[in-house]
Amino acid sequence: MIKIPCVITTNSAAETEAVGSSLASLLASDASLPRFIALYGDLGVGKTAFVRGFTSAIAPAARVKSPTFALVHEYPASPAPVFHFDMYRITDDDELYSIGFYDYFERGGYILTEWSENIPFALPARYLYVNIEKSCAASPDERRITIKFMSDRL
């Protein structure tokens, strides 16, 4: 089980998925932690792999794919669904309203947003920050995953 804050190095997509799964297990066991996960990282670093791992722990039957063209994918689960957003093409608050983004906060699920750097104005007061980055040019599959708790109440 992971602890927050942490920095974890992975060497494959499967290891990145395992980190996502560990985070989901932690959140499922600790209701005091926020259910909003803001993902950061360049194209192709493994954000969707992380979400795939996360979702596998909450909704094992889900087939996770990138929501790039759909903007959001919903994965039903008990006790809480997973909502996976792609904010790559979002540029303002009006677009978030048009896709019903804020309505998802009321549904009590886990919200994971890729490309969170595009929506700093829409992040909740409490959330988990997850940054995934390539960490070694000589090892193209190596990733550094930073997870920390963010709050404007600190």
PEWOZI-V607034 format. One record per residue. N is the residue number from 1. OMEGA is omega in whole degrees, 0 to 359 (NA if undefined). NEAR is the number of other C-alpha atoms within 12 Angstrom. Layout:
N:OMEGA:NEAR / N:OMEGA:NEAR
//
This chain:
1:179:16 / 2:175:22 / 3:181:20 / 4:3:24 / 5:177:17 / 6:172:20 / 7:185:21 / 8:175:29 / 9:176:25 / 10:183:30 / 11:179:25 / 12:176:21 / 13:180:28 / 14:178:23 / 15:176:25 / 16:176:36 / 17:180:30 / 18:177:30 / 19:177:41 / 20:179:40 / 21:178:28 / 22:178:29 / 23:179:44 / 24:179:41 / 25:177:26 / 26:181:23 / 27:180:33 / 28:182:28 / 29:183:18 / 30:183:14 / 31:180:16 / 32:180:13 / 33:180:24 / 34:179:32 / 35:178:40 / 36:180:38 / 37:180:40 / 38:182:42 / 39:180:42 / 40:175:35 / 41:181:29 / 42:176:20 / 43:175:18 / 44:181:20 / 45:178:29 / 46:179:40 / 47:180:43 / 48:175:36 / 49:177:32 / 50:180:45 / 51:178:47 / 52:177:39 / 53:179:33 / 54:184:41 / 55:180:43 / 56:179:30 / 57:183:33 / 58:182:33 / 59:189:29 / 60:182:20 / 61:183:15 / 62:175:23 / 63:186:22 / 64:173:30 / 65:181:26 / 66:178:30 / 67:185:27 / 68:184:22 / 69:180:14 / 70:185:17 / 71:178:27 / 72:170:28 / 73:178:32 / 74:178:27 / 75:181:32 / 76:178:24 / 77:176:21 / 78:14:17 / 79:182:18 / 80:178:26 / 81:176:31 / 82:177:40 / 83:186:44 / 84:183:43 / 85:170:42 / 86:184:36 / 87:184:34 / 88:184:28 / 89:180:20 / 90:182:29 / 91:181:20 / 92:183:19 / 93:178:19 / 94:179:15 / 95:177:19 / 96:177:27 / 97:184:15 / 98:177:14 / 99:178:20 / 100:184:18 / 101:185:31 / 102:177:22 / 103:180:15 / 104:179:27 / 105:182:22 / 106:186:16 / 107:172:19 / 108:180:21 / 109:173:31 / 110:179:42 / 111:177:40 / 112:182:46 / 113:171:46 / 114:181:42 / 115:181:37 / 116:178:34 / 117:179:25 / 118:183:25 / 119:182:27 / 120:180:21 / 121:185:15 / 122:181:26 / 123:180:32 / 124:182:26 / 125:179:20 / 126:178:21 / 127:174:31 / 128:178:33 / 129:177:36 / 130:178:38 / 131:178:36 / 132:180:38 / 133:173:30 / 134:187:30 / 135:182:23 / 136:181:14 / 137:181:10 / 138:179:10 / 139:188:14 / 140:179:18 / 141:181:23 / 142:179:24 / 143:172:35 / 144:181:31 / 145:179:36 / 146:179:31 / 147:177:30 / 148:179:25 / 149:178:28 / 150:178:23 / 151:175:16 / 152:181:10 / 153:181:9 / 154:NA:7
//
